[in-house]
Amino acid sequence: MLDGAVKVRVWVLLDQSRRNAQERRLDGQPWRSIGAKAKSLPGSQGSWPIGIANVGSRPNLALCEGGPDTLAAWSLAWWHGLHDEVAPVCMTGAGRRIHAEALRLFEGKGVFIIPHQDPAGLRAREVWTRQLLESGARWVKPYQLRHHKDLADALCAAAAEMEDLP
């Protein structure tokens, strides 16, 4: 992938619906061409939750803010053997409302909301909670991160602590 004139390696988060796809640089640097850490691919519907099309019969969802947190949620679900019970889903920004067509896919599901622990994330938690409850989610609970900005940071910190074990 090109970032301006520089070739960079990227990772892309998308689901089978292909309604929203977001890419990030593997080196973690912001895109020089746009000054942001993530870039939606052309034709993406930014309010479409990535992963909602792949939920299937899983009874519970982890609605995360951003791709790295969604990948962290997948890692934790697999680590704890909950991958058949919890489906991570990604909202690609705190300022986005959940797409009206996607809301029906949350009906009857339990939803943990895992936003960033900043003012924008806390506002998103309130908006998404209201949307999900009004659309028939079975329950909606915030997932509190006490000492970290987001789930990816918490997982990285836990991994670093494990490296220090004898």
Buried (B, 14 or more C-beta within 10 A) or exposed (E): EEBEEEEBEEEEBBBEBBBBBBBBBEEEEBBEEEEEBBBBEEEBBBBBBBBBBBBEEBEBBBBBBBBBBBBBBBBBBEEEEBBEEBBBBBBBBBEBEBBEEBBEBBEEBBBBBBBBBEEEBEEBBEBBBEBBBEBEBBEBEBBEBEEBEBBBBBBBEEEEEEEEEE
